[in-house]
Amino acid sequence: MSKFRKKKKGTPAISTASLPDIVFMLLFFFMVTTVMRETDLKIQKPKLPYATEVKKLERKSLVSYVYVGKVKGQNGDKIQLNDRIADVKDVKYFVFAERDTHPEDEVPLLTTSIKADIESSVGTITDIKEELRNVNALKINYSTLTGDVMKNIQK
């Protein structure tokens, strides 16, 4: 007959009872801290001009962006409002839509930021500014890069 032995008990298994809590805590952390991209650029990524006197915007939630640049395969400057290519006359509807998404007390604080390519036509930017003036959106910001133009040319 064979000899029977009792199995020796090894180390106890690791408890996985708190694992779901840890997973949900990490999931919640990443959901809160992740910044989602607001718009997909349909125009070529603008090469921003340089400026020496730059001021950072305080509340980015009150900023709406107007992109000006070129589209591959098309001539001339194009304007992008949110996720679509638009005309200059659509700028006023864009401003009205942005105002509707904010409370009434924040409307005077809304800023329109123009992200224009360095090679964009001044006429296009002037047309956008006139449309903004017509709808009383007078807080305009020009997005730039920090630095002196001459220093960047010499590099």
Buried (B, 14 or more C-beta within 10 A) or exposed (E): EEEEEEEEEEEEEEEEEEEEEEEEEEEEEEEEEEEEEEEEEBBEEBEBBBBEEEEEEEEEEBBBBBBBBBBEEEEEBBBBBBEEBBEEEBBBEBBEEBBEEBEEEEBEEBBBBBBBBEEBEEEBBEBBBEBBEEBEBEEBBEBBEEEEEEEEEEE
